[in-house]
Amino acid sequence: MSGIRLFIVEDHTLNYEGILALLQGCDDIEVAGHARSGEQALEQMKDHAPEVVLMDLKLPGIDGLETTTRLLEMHPDTQVLMLSVDDDLHIVREAIRRGARGYLTKNVDRGELVDAIRKVAAGKRHLAEELLERVLDQPETASFGGPSASPTDNHPFTRRELEVLSLMAAGKANKQIAETLYVSLHTVETHIKNMYSKCEATNKVELILYGQKTGVLK
């Protein structure tokens, strides 16, 4: 593969330096520029933009979503890879709608970051593993990134959340649940957090009682 020129839009110095550290040793990826705001990025890339732009979502001034929209109006062939601490699927869907080719969360490791940059440079899409898990786990009637569909049963949970809840009720610890379902511990914790939110539970006991009350757990 020929060299990939990468432009980074990130306002926090530590995050920027962390990205640079992750990219060390990748001979096919060259950091061609850096901006600390959307306005600065658009000005620097006014006449020319590299193959891939790694775009922070939350920026001073215009945010990463609006910056992406304006950038792609100027350079439609540029591939934007969104990077954010926000894993809300509504935001993910909006980023894709605005033209982003991929979405990473800021707990990304070196392997996934490098792979994502290479994929979007080649015109492919990339979604962070924990986000992909949640997207695939949505109810069949829910659109990608959209609000959860009205439950067909007397509960708001997805199939994967029900699996997690069942294993919780069986006394499994989060790590054991992750191993049973072949997912990461972070993914399990995200499912549990989402279930807490859906039924306004504050702990596992309340969540299990809710499951019993709605008939999810026998």
N, C-alpha and C positions, 0 to 999 in steps of 0.2 A: 504494500500500500504506500502511495506517495504521502509526503508529510501533510499533516492536518494542522492548519493554522487556527488557533483558538483565542477568542477574545473573552475575557472574564469581567462580568459586571457584578461587583460585590463591594459594599461600603464598609465592611468591618475588616480591619487589617489582619486580625488573627485568622479569620475565616479564609481570607485571600492567601495568606502564607500557608495555611493548612492545605489548601488546594494545590499550591505550588509544590509542597512537600509530597503530596500523593502522586503528582505527575513526574516526579524525579525519576530519571532512567527510562522514560518513554520517548525513545528517539523519533517516533513517528508523530509526536504531538508537540507543536511549538506554540508557546504562549506569545501571541502577537500583539496583545494590548490589554489594558485594564482601565476600567472606569469605576468611579465610586457612586455614580447616580445615573438614572435613566437619561437625563438631559445631557450629561457629559458623554455617555455612551453614544447617543445619537449624533452628537456633534463630531466625535472622533470617527464615527463610521459613516459620516455623511456621504462621502464620495466612494468609499470602498469598505466592504465588510468581509472578514475571513469566512472560512467554511462553516465553523461552529461558534456559537456564542453561548457561554455558560451564564445564565441569567438568574440572579437572586430575585426572589419574589418581592420581598419587602425592602424598598429603597427610599431614601429621602427624595421628596418631590414626587414625580410620577413613579408609580410602582412597576414591577417587572412585567405585569400583564399589559399595561398600556405601552410600555417601552417595546415589548415584543410586537404589538400591533403596528406601531409606527416604524419600527425597524424593518419589518417584513413588507411594509408598503414601499420602502425604499429599495430593499434588497430581497426580493421574494425567494431567491435561491439559497439564502442563508438558512442554516439549520439551528434552531434555538433549543437548548436543553435547559429546562427550568430546574433550579436548585432552591429548596426551601425547607424550613422547619415545619411548615404547615402541611399536614397530611389529610386535610379535609377533601373528600372526593368532589365536592362542589367546586373547590378551587382548582383541583386537578382537571376536571372537565372543562372549566373556563380557560385554563392555560392551553389545553389541546385545541379548543375552539378558536382561540386567538392565533393558532398556528405553531405552537411549540411542538417539537417532534419527540420530546421526552420529558420526564419529570422524575427528579431524584430528591430524596430527603437528605438532610444534612448529617445523618449518621451513616452516610454511604462510605463503603470501604474503597480501598485503592482499586481492587479488581473490578468492581462494578462501575466506578467512575470512568476508568479507562475504557472499559467495554462499551459503556453508554456513549462516550464521545465518538468512538470508532463506528458504532452502529448508526448514529444519527448523521455522521459525516457521509456514510454510505447510503443515506436516504431511508434508513429504517427507523422504526420507533423503539423507544425504550421506556418502560415504566418500572419504578422501584419495586423490588420484590414484595415488600410488605403491602404496597398499594395494589399490586396485581392480585395478590391473595384476596384482598377485600373486594376488588372489582369482580373477580370471578365468583365470589361468595355472595354477591347480592341476590336478592330474590329475583326469580325469572322475570317478574313483571316490572322490575325497577330498571330505569335507564342508567347508563354509565354515569356515575357521579351525581345522579339526581337524587331527590329525596326518596327515602324508603317508601315502597308501596304500602298501601293499606294492607295489614295482615289478613291473609285468607283464614287463618285460625285466630284464636283469642290471644295472640302474642305478636310482638313486633320483630322477632329474631330471624336471622337467616339460618340456612341449614348448617353452616359451619359453626355459628354461634350456639346452635342447639347441641352440636357435638361437644363443644367446649363445656357448655353448661352441664351436660350429662356426665362428663368425666369429672367435673368439679364436684358434683353431687355424689360421685362414687369415691370421693376422698383423694383424688389425684392432685398432686401439686402442679403448679404451672409448668415446671420443667418436664414433668412426666407427661403432661398433656401435649406439650410441644413434640416430645419424642413419639408419642402415640399417633399424632396427626401428621408427622413429618413436616413440621413448620418450625419457624424460629420462635424463641421465647418471646421476643418482641411482638411477634404476630399474635401470640396467645394473649399477651397483656393488652394489646390493642383491642382484641375481641371482647375481653372482659370489661375494659373501660367503656366500650360502646354499649355493652349490655347494661352497665350501671346507668348510663345516660338515658337509655331507652325506657327503663322501668323505675328510674329515680331511686335506685338502691345505693347504699353507701358502703356495703361490705358483702362478702360472699354469702353469708347466712341469709341476708335479706334477698339476695339474688336467687338463691335456691328456693326460699319460701315463695317467691314470686312465681318461679317455675312450677312449683307444686300447686299453687293456687290457680294458675291458668291451665293446668292439666298437661303441661309440657313434660314435667317430671312426675312419674307415677309413684 
